[in-house]
Amino acid sequence: MSEAGGVFENLPDKRKPGSVETSFKHMEICILNEHGLECHTGEDGEIFLKGKSLGIGYLNEQGAIDRYPDQGLPTGDLGYMDS
């Protein structure tokens, strides 16, 4: 997604099919369920991002900033953390 730029890396010695491996330095990722709570290992939820390279929100039609939630930028993508 253009709002986030680079987020994940797949290191050659740690590749796992279907996985995005680890996040870049200074990027935080959390997976939240439909109630806004952090998902358990293996539980699907929406991916949220936080990091120094991200903005603070979107500029709305009135010229004000609609800030991202405290959890970070909601990607709209589903994912899960594995062990």
N, C-alpha and C positions, 0 to 999 in steps of 0.2 A: 504494500500500500504506500502511496506517495507521502502520506503524512508521517510515516515512521522511518522511511529509508531502510538501510540495512539493520536487521535485528538479530538474525541467527547465523550461525556458521556450522558447516559440516566438515569437521576435521577428517582428513583421509584415514587416519588410524582409528577413528571412532565412529565411522559411518554405520548407520543402522537403517535398513530400508523402511521408508514411511516415516522417518523421524527428521526433525529439524535440529537435533542435537542441542547445542548450548547457545546461550545468547551472547552478543557482543559485550565487551566491557562497558560498564556504565548504563546497561539496559536491564531493567527489571521486568520480569514477566510473571503474571499470576493468572490463574484459571479460576473463574468465579461461576457459581451455579446461578439459577434463576432468582435466587433470593439475595444475591450479592455476597454470598459467603464463599470462602476459598474452598475449592474442591479437594477431595481426598485423592491420593494416588490412584490413577486409573479411572477416575470419574470425569466424564465429559462436562465441559462448560465453556463459557466465552473467554477468549484470550484478551487480557488487558495489558498494556505496555506503559512503562514509565522510563524516562531516561533524559540525560542532558541534551540529547539531540532533538527531542520532541518539543513542540510548542506547548502552550498552555490551554489552547482551545481553538474554536472556530470563530471567525468574524461573521456576525449575523447581519441581516439586512438593515438594521438600525445603526450599524457601525460599532456596536459593543461586542465584547468577546464573550461567547458562551463557553465557559471553562469546562475542561474535562472533569469527570468525577474524581474524587480523592484516590480511587483505585487506579486511575490512569486513563489512557486512551482506549476506549472500547473498539476492538477491531471488527466485531461482527462475525469473527471466525470461531469455529469450535475446535477444541483440542483437549488434550489431557496430558498430565505429567506421569511418566512412568518411573520405576525405581532406578 
